Amino acid sequence: MTRYEKVATVLRERIERGIYRVDDRLPSIRAVCKEMEVSISTAQEAYRQLMDAALIESRPKSGYFVLPSRVPTVLPSVSRPAQRPLDISQWDQVLELIATQRDDSRLLLGRGVPNLDYETLKPLSKILAGLHRSSDFNGFNYDKLNGSPELRQQVAKLAVASNCLLHPDDILITTGCQEALAISLRTLTQPGDVVAVDSPSFYGTMQILKANGLKALEIPTDPQTGISLEALELALEQWPIRAIQVTPTFNNPLGYTMPEARKRALFQLAQRFDVAIIEDDIYGDLAFTQPRPCTIKSFDDDGRVLLCSGFSKTVGPGLRVGWLAPGRYRDQALHMKYVSTGASATLPQLAVAEFVAKGYYERHLRYANRQYQRQRDIMISWVQRYFPEGSGISYPQGSFLLWVELPAAVDCVRLNERLAQKKLHVAPGSLFSASGKFRQCLRLNYAFTLTPAMEDAVRSVGELAMKMVEEANQHAAY
Ligand SMILES: Cc1ncc(COP(=O)(O)O)c(C=O)c1O
């Protein structure tokens, strides 16, 4: 951490603990220099960081003052999906989103990609180059079907942070987390089966359900505590559910993390109804505070949890390095891995293993998570400033995705069509539902470096949304 970041962190903590309250004047720059033994420029930079995060403001000739909390007071509502298993639609929209992913002519405000420009990622390029040069380079050969031993060893070590005790042989390296999810679903289900999912839910998983002829039973989900256990219990009594699929930590898109007690209760519910859980933990290492939250897998004493994760959101999605801890389903999962892609590419596995083993991964996470936390606050302050009043905003404690629920008059699929003229794009909420619900919601990414151009872009989205509200009001008046 740089000196100014340390100073900013101390001051931020004092604000969060209420030592400095709203409208309080903060110590002068000189006082900070004296107290923390730093230079004037360091103290100024720390204050600039706090202003960027919309925690304080500078008032001419008066000093720095604490601003009202930016914690959203209006959260998105608890989802109320259809109470029956559904076939999945939305492939066209997913295809459109995928097509835009490499479209440099538009600013993609809703994409699910981390910041790939941080200096802390640079050692990875060196590692890749070094692997090519080493005399025992074996990267052009097939790797083991379950993945490189070096990488599985590192993944097992990392899993300790989420309270999970895994042996390297419990782990299967996959081509991205998407393959881990696909293998899990194919391992557990037959066409026509029903899978319970949180709602909204990651569209990639929905499309795996669709491709395998499965039905999604969407369960009401709270923006703070996650999938409703009460509704899930009723669903388990009523429907022949083959698996429960959830993303309980820094959920994409809703942002919540299930409290530990609810994760344990979900596991016990699955045990009672003898159902498997597919846990997606791809964002789990992106925690703003340590220790990171535990996984449901950490309670798994009978092997019913298939834990899916990977390095796409922490290191880079282009590496396509994911992993699966399939519990008691290891043999079937290995078979599905073989028929899916065979062994995963060797070189990225070796590179990621070295990146983790040499401590670069942890260093990168520390840096990226600090940036994402700060940028979450900035993005929230922009949404509060520019979006229609009463918009619900999520408050994630990790990762880099924000979920916004706009007034019902705003259809985000239509909003996106109009944004195309301004070379902007958001991820419309309907992508995250089996049946196209959440049309008034959208997902924003705050991993980007938040420049004034980004603020203008967010303002444009907000202005257009307000225009749509006004148009709807006028229409209703006629
Ligand atoms: C919740 C979730 N799971 C899985 C994936 C897919 O990850 P990968 O790119 O490693 O296949 C994503 C990517 O957006 C995601 O958001």
The ligand as an ORCA input file, in Angstrom:
! r2SCAN-3c Opt
* xyz 0 1
  C     -21.173    -16.063    -11.879
  C     -20.282    -16.471    -13.029
  N     -19.954    -17.761    -13.152
  C     -19.176    -18.187    -14.174
  C     -18.693    -17.320    -15.122
  C     -17.873    -17.837    -16.274
  O     -16.531    -17.777    -15.965
  P     -15.405    -18.176    -17.034
  O     -15.131    -16.990    -17.864
  O     -14.246    -18.577    -16.161
  O     -15.890    -19.346    -17.824
  C     -19.001    -15.961    -15.002
  C     -18.522    -14.983    -16.018
  O     -19.082    -13.956    -16.259
  C     -19.820    -15.536    -13.932
  O     -20.167    -14.245    -13.777
*
